Amino acid sequence: MTAPLLLPQATDIGNPTVNIAIFALFVVATLAIVIRASRNNRTAADYYAGGRSFTGPQNGIAIAGDYLSAASFLGIAGAIALNGYDGFLYSIGFLVAWLVALLLVAELLRNTGRFTMADVLSFRLKQRPVRMAAAISTLVVSFFYLLAQMAGAGGLVALLLGIDGRAGQNLVIAVVGLLMITYVLVGGMKGTTWVQIVKAVLLVIGAGIMTLWVLAKFSFNLSGLLGGAVEKSPVGDKLLNPGLQYGMTGISKLDFISLALALVLGTAGLPHVLMRFYTVPNSKEARRSVSWAIWIIGIFYLFTLVLGYGAAALVGPDVIRAAPGKANSAAPLLAYELGGELLLGVISAVAFATILAVVAGLTITASASFAHDVYGQVIKKGQVSGTGEVRVARITVLVIGVVAIVGGIFANGQNVAFLVALAFAVAASANLPTILYSLFWKRFTTRGALWSIYGGLGSAIILIAFSPVVSGKVDKKTGQSLSMITDTSIDFHWFPLDNPGIVSIPLAFFLGWLGTVTSKEVINVDKYAEMEVRSLTGAGAEKAVQH
């Protein structure tokens, strides 16, 4: 039996004054944290890596704060509410991905690099071409991820303030972008990390309270909750079975496998996650970071199962689809149903803080990659001070902020969990093969690295551009476009899958191998031996860090 629906019109949720007041309180509090943390930003290591002063548990919580993005809270809850079983597969994929990060890359990257992923990839290869390729990949992946966060911000705040017009939502996205720029310019990695820690704690506590509240509505009977969701959903029992979102055709099954590959392998290639390993003093703390992150993230994703089906049972798919932000509004609508204006304001402010923290982490990663790798090592050939790098990084933040705002406006209305899945596909294609080859294959060469990065990156982007995600996907029942290009008369897609991972990831591994075996580059045996010893033991890593 479901609870009665108490929601008013989807564009009139809660009290905008209360929502704005709670939002303002969160923004002021987090800005105060950022300003306080910024007092100790004196060197490049302070700005890029928070002075490497965070413990494993602190960094693990921050990693969870960085990873539990708008996709995790808003997108997955909405995906489960509308698509049930298929939506929960996002949670499973995102969580399992951390095992890959823990077992294959976390400790080794921390021992080998200084600030960015490119430090590792270029360790024993030619510096300039590899750093440039890694920087380009970092910027592209960060841009895709930023699109998702900005789209989530537009839908969330539009719901709270009753903004139904696209112009108003675009203004919200611009405000989020300006706040993001402020966070990173003022606080650097140290300020961003503390914001992520606070946000992770609030997000898990808020989601936990909502989870217990939803279960209490159904006498802590999970079967009763699932039954309520089935009763409210127009698709009935299909909500509990596979295939509602991806179908059971040959193409749809391939699409699901492609998504799964992207989710499971993508985390270990996400630049903003990899950069977090450099904020701890040694590899032992990096390993502890991932262990803490796995526990926190795992618990949270169990909450999403209850929140998603709770939104389906207590709010209903029809109300969710009618709200600004559509699927992304499921969690805020559920908060309103449970606790009225106050809980809605608090939970939505936490979600807003989630978006701000994640976009700040993405922005500092992208700016550090450009300043440290492109400007510092490629353009200036290492002949630049840390202060000079940081100055360029701050300028880059402004540029990235503007690009993110424009891209977010373009992506407004898309499901953020799905947009993040595309970012994971690009990361898994462009970054992970090269990282693994660099760490574990002695014969790996510069040509192999370049072919792998550019081949994986290029193929992923091309396949996305000519996929149903961008054009040609139409809801058969309503006739409405489900693509980024909403004009149904425009259709230039030829790749049948929504996610390119099943093609682009194996292709990147193949190109890395092919580029290496066809290269005549002489292997620097001593450099590989040094990298192997450092990555596995940490010997010499601290000397490199202090360099």
Residue pairs with C-beta under 8 A, 6 or more apart in sequence:
1 224
1 228
1 231
2 228
2 231
2 232
2 313
2 314
3 217
3 228
3 313
3 314
3 337
5 314
5 315
5 316
5 319
5 337
6 337
7 13
7 315
7 319
7 333
7 336
7 337
10 159
10 319
10 322
10 323
10 324
10 329
10 333
11 159
11 162
11 164
11 323
11 324
12 162
13 159
13 160
13 162
13 323
13 332
13 333
13 336
13 344
14 160
14 336
14 340
14 341
14 344
14 345
15 341
15 345
16 160
16 161
16 162
18 341
18 342
18 345
19 160
19 161
19 341
19 344
19 345
19 348
19 349
20 161
21 345
22 345
22 346
22 348
22 349
23 157
23 160
23 345
23 348
23 349
23 352
25 349
26 349
26 350
26 352
26 353
27 179
27 356
29 198
30 183
30 195
30 198
30 199
30 353
30 356
30 357
31 182
31 183
31 186
33 187
33 191
33 194
33 195
33 198
34 182
34 183
34 186
34 187
34 191
34 192
34 194
34 195
35 186
35 187
35 191
36 191
37 187
37 188
37 190
37 191
37 193
37 194
38 186
38 187
38 188
38 190
38 191
40 46
40 51
40 190
41 47
41 187
41 188
41 190
41 191
43 51
43 386
44 115
44 372
44 386
44 387
44 389
44 390
45 51
45 52
45 115
45 386
45 545
46 188
46 189
46 190
47 188
47 189
47 190
47 368
47 390
47 393
48 115
48 116
48 188
48 189
48 275
48 278
48 364
48 368
48 372
48 390
48 393
49 115
49 189
49 275
49 278
49 279
50 188
50 189
50 190
50 193
50 279
51 190
52 278
52 279
52 280
52 281
52 545
53 190
53 279
53 281
54 62
54 193
54 279
54 280
54 285
55 280
55 285
55 288
56 280
56 284
56 285
56 286
56 287
56 288
56 289
56 291
56 292
57 288
57 289
57 292
58 193
58 197
59 193
59 276
59 279
59 280
59 285
59 286
59 289
59 292
60 288
60 289
60 290
60 291
60 292
60 293
60 296
61 196
61 197
61 200
61 201
61 292
61 293
61 296
62 193
62 194
62 196
62 197
62 200
62 276
62 279
63 196
63 273
63 276
63 289
63 290
63 292
63 293
64 200
64 204
64 292
64 293
64 296
64 297
64 300
65 195
65 196
65 197
65 198
65 199
65 200
65 203
65 354
65 357
65 358
66 196
66 272
66 273
66 276
66 357
66 358
66 361
67 94
67 267
67 273
67 293
67 297
68 200
68 203
68 204
68 296
68 297
68 300
68 354
69 145
69 148
69 149
69 152
69 354
69 355
69 358
69 416
69 420
70 148
70 149
70 151
70 152
70 153
70 156
70 328
70 351
70 354
70 355
70 358
70 416
71 90
71 148
71 152
71 416
71 417
71 419
71 420
72 91
72 94
72 300
72 301
72 304
72 417
73 203
73 207
73 304
73 331
73 351
73 354
74 152
74 155
74 156
74 325
74 327
74 328
74 329
74 330
74 331
74 332
74 351
74 416
74 417
75 90
75 148
75 152
75 327
75 328
75 415
75 416
75 417
75 418
75 419
75 420
76 87
76 88
76 90
76 91
76 94
76 301
76 304
76 308
76 417
77 304
77 307
77 308
77 311
77 330
77 331
77 334
78 87
78 308
78 311
78 320
78 326
78 327
78 328
78 329
78 330
78 331
78 415
78 417
79 86
79 87
79 88
79 90
79 245
79 308
79 327
79 415
79 417
79 418
80 87
80 88
80 91
80 304
80 305
80 307
80 308
80 309
80 311
80 312
81 87
81 229
81 308
81 309
81 311
81 312
81 315
81 317
81 320
81 327
81 330
82 245
82 312
82 317
82 320
82 321
82 327
82 330
83 239
83 244
83 245
84 229
84 233
84 238
84 239
84 240
84 241
84 244
84 308
84 309
84 312
85 239
85 240
85 241
85 242
85 244
86 242
86 243
86 244
86 245
86 246
86 256
87 245
87 308
87 417
88 304
88 305
88 308
89 256
89 259
89 260
90 263
90 417
90 421
91 301
91 304
91 305
92 301
93 259
93 260
93 262
93 263
93 264
94 263
94 267
94 297
94 301
95 294
95 297
95 298
95 301
96 263
96 264
97 263
97 264
97 265
97 266
97 267
97 268
97 424
98 267
98 290
98 293
98 294
98 297
99 294
100 264
100 265
100 267
100 268
101 267
101 268
101 273
101 290
102 287
102 290
102 291
102 294
104 268
104 436
104 439
105 268
105 274
105 435
105 436
105 439
106 277
106 286
106 287
106 289
106 290
107 283
107 286
107 287
107 535
108 283
108 439
108 535
108 536
109 117
109 120
109 274
109 277
109 286
109 435
110 277
110 278
110 280
110 282
110 283
110 286
110 541
111 283
111 534
111 535
111 536
111 537
111 538
111 541
112 119
112 120
112 123
112 439
112 531
112 534
112 535
112 541
113 119
113 120
113 123
113 278
114 278
114 544
114 545
114 547
115 275
115 278
115 368
115 372
116 134
116 135
116 138
116 271
116 275
116 365
116 368
116 369
116 372
116 373
117 134
117 138
117 271
117 274
117 275
117 369
117 431
117 435
118 130
118 131
118 134
118 135
118 138
118 369
118 372
118 373
118 377
120 435
120 438
120 439
121 130
121 131
121 133
121 134
121 434
121 435
121 438
121 449
121 453
122 130
122 131
122 134
122 377
123 438
123 527
123 531
124 438
124 524
124 527
124 528
124 530
124 531
125 438
125 444
125 445
125 446
125 449
126 446
127 377
127 378
128 377
128 378
128 381
129 446
129 450
130 446
130 449
130 450
131 373
131 374
131 377
131 378
132 373
132 374
132 378
133 449
133 450
133 453
133 454
134 369
134 373
134 431
134 434
134 453
135 369
135 370
135 373
135 374
135 378
136 453
136 457
137 271
137 426
137 430
137 431
137 453
137 457
138 271
138 365
138 366
138 369
138 373
138 431
139 366
139 369
139 370
139 400
140 426
140 430
140 457
140 461
141 269
141 270
141 271
141 423
141 426
141 427
141 430
141 431
142 271
142 272
142 362
142 363
142 365
142 366
142 369
142 400
143 366
143 403
143 404
143 407
144 419
144 422
144 423
144 426
145 270
145 272
145 358
145 362
145 420
145 423
146 359
146 362
146 363
146 400
146 404
146 407
146 408
147 404
147 407
147 408
147 410
147 411
147 414
147 419
147 423
148 411
148 414
148 416
148 417
148 419
148 420
148 423
149 176
149 355
149 358
149 359
149 362
149 408
149 416
150 173
150 176
150 177
150 355
150 359
150 404
150 405
150 407
150 408
150 409
150 411
150 412
151 173
151 328
151 408
151 411
151 412
151 413
151 414
151 416
151 419
152 325
152 328
152 351
152 355
152 416
153 172
153 173
153 176
153 352
153 355
153 408
154 169
154 170
154 172
154 173
154 176
154 325
154 408
154 409
154 412
154 413
155 169
155 324
155 325
155 326
155 328
155 329
155 412
155 413
156 325
156 328
156 329
156 332
156 348
156 351
156 352
156 355
157 163
157 169
157 172
157 176
157 352
158 164
158 168
158 169
158 172
158 324
158 325
159 323
159 324
159 325
159 329
159 332
159 333
159 348
160 332
160 344
160 345
160 348
161 168
161 172
163 169
163 172
163 324
164 324
166 412
169 324
169 412
170 409
170 412
173 405
173 408
173 409
173 412
174 405
174 409
176 355
176 356
176 359
176 408
177 359
177 401
177 402
177 404
177 405
177 408
178 401
179 356
180 356
180 359
180 360
180 363
180 401
180 404
181 363
181 397
181 398
181 401
183 191
183 192
183 195
183 356
183 360
184 192
184 360
184 363
184 364
184 367
184 397
185 394
185 397
185 398
187 194
187 195
187 360
188 364
188 390
189 275
189 279
189 364
189 368
192 357
192 360
192 361
192 364
193 276
193 279
195 353
195 356
195 357
195 360
196 357
196 358
196 360
196 361
198 353
199 350
199 353
199 354
199 356
199 357
200 296
202 350
202 353
203 300
203 350
203 351
203 353
203 354
204 296
204 299
204 300
204 303
206 346
206 347
206 350
207 300
207 303
207 304
207 307
208 299
208 303
210 303
210 307
210 310
210 331
210 334
210 335
210 338
210 343
210 347
211 303
211 306
211 307
211 310
213 338
213 339
214 225
214 306
214 307
214 310
214 314
214 334
214 338
215 221
215 222
215 225
215 306
217 225
217 310
217 314
217 338
218 224
218 225
218 228
218 313
222 306
225 306
225 309
225 310
225 313
226 240
226 309
228 309
228 312
228 313
228 314
229 239
229 309
229 310
229 312
229 313
230 236
230 237
230 239
230 240
231 313
232 312
232 313
232 314
232 316
232 317
233 239
233 312
233 316
233 317
234 317
234 318
235 244
238 244
239 309
239 312
242 248
243 252
246 252
246 253
246 255
246 256
246 259
251 496
251 497
254 497
254 502
255 496
255 497
255 498
255 499
257 502
258 425
258 497
258 498
258 499
258 500
258 501
258 502
258 503
259 421
259 498
259 499
259 501
261 428
261 501
261 502
261 505
262 421
262 422
262 424
262 425
262 428
262 499
262 500
262 501
262 505
263 421
263 424
265 424
265 428
265 432
265 501
265 505
266 423
266 424
266 425
266 427
266 428
266 432
266 501
267 273
267 424
267 427
268 274
268 428
268 432
268 435
269 427
269 428
269 430
269 431
269 432
269 435
270 423
270 424
270 427
270 431
271 365
271 366
271 369
271 427
271 431
272 361
272 362
272 364
272 365
275 364
275 365
275 368
276 289
276 361
277 286
277 289
280 286
280 288
280 289
282 538
282 541
282 542
283 538
283 541
307 330
307 331
307 334
308 330
310 334
311 320
311 330
311 331
311 333
311 334
314 334
314 337
314 338
315 330
315 333
315 334
315 337
319 333
320 326
320 327
320 329
320 330
320 333
321 327
323 329
323 333
325 413
326 413
326 415
327 415
328 415
328 416
331 347
331 351
332 344
332 347
332 348
332 351
335 343
335 344
335 346
335 347
335 348
336 343
336 344
359 404
363 397
363 400
363 401
363 404
364 393
364 397
366 396
366 400
367 393
367 394
367 396
367 397
367 400
368 393
370 392
370 393
370 396
371 389
371 390
371 392
371 393
371 396
372 389
372 393
375 384
375 389
375 392
376 382
376 384
376 388
376 389
376 392
380 388
410 484
411 419
411 484
414 484
418 469
418 498
421 499
422 464
422 469
422 499
424 501
425 460
425 464
425 499
425 500
425 501
425 504
425 505
426 456
426 457
426 460
426 461
426 464
426 504
428 501
428 504
428 505
429 456
429 457
429 459
429 460
429 500
429 501
429 504
429 505
429 507
429 508
430 452
430 453
430 454
430 456
430 457
430 460
430 508
431 453
431 456
432 505
432 508
433 452
433 456
433 505
433 508
433 509
433 512
434 449
434 452
434 453
434 456
434 508
434 512
437 444
437 448
437 449
437 452
437 512
437 516
438 444
438 449
438 531
439 531
439 535
441 516
442 523
442 525
442 528
443 516
443 517
443 523
444 512
444 516
445 515
445 516
445 519
445 521
445 523
446 519
446 521
447 515
447 516
447 518
447 519
447 521
448 511
448 512
448 513
448 514
448 515
448 516
448 519
449 512
449 515
450 515
451 511
451 512
451 514
451 515
452 508
452 509
452 511
452 512
452 515
453 508
455 507
455 508
455 511
455 512
456 504
456 505
456 507
456 508
456 511
459 500
459 503
459 504
459 507
459 508
460 500
460 501
460 504
463 495
463 497
463 500
463 503
463 504
464 470
464 500
466 492
466 493
466 494
466 495
467 493
467 495
467 496
467 497
467 498
467 499
467 500
468 482
468 483
468 493
468 496
468 497
468 498
469 483
469 484
469 498
470 483
470 484
470 485
470 493
471 483
471 484
471 485
471 490
471 491
471 492
471 493
472 483
472 490
472 491
472 492
472 493
473 481
473 482
473 483
473 493
473 498
474 480
474 481
474 482
474 488
475 481
475 482
479 488
480 488
481 487
481 488
483 493
497 503
530 540
533 539
533 540
534 540
534 541
534 544
